[in-house]
Amino acid sequence: MSDNIIILMLGISTALGAFGLFALIWGIKTGQFDDQEKFLGSAKFDTEDDYKAAIKLEQKKKEAIAKKKKEREKNYKPAD
């Protein structure tokens, strides 16, 4: 590659990185990422049935992981 192309690519990537950093800082300063109502609203309007379903789902995931782990240990054969 010629030196001009490398310099052009470095310049463009630096400009894009600076733009991204500026956008991130602007978003943080203006509170774009502060959405506390989302979490409070979900806690207010969720029912007990939703919580029970979530707990059951977590238990099923843990059981599946434990089952896979036992199968791996059962089928493990060390090299001779």
Secondary structure, DSSP 4 states (H G I P E B T S, - for coil): --HHHHHHHHHHHHHHHHHHHHHHHHHHHTTTT--HHHHHHHHHH--HHHHHHHHHHHHHHHHHHHHHHHHHHHT-----
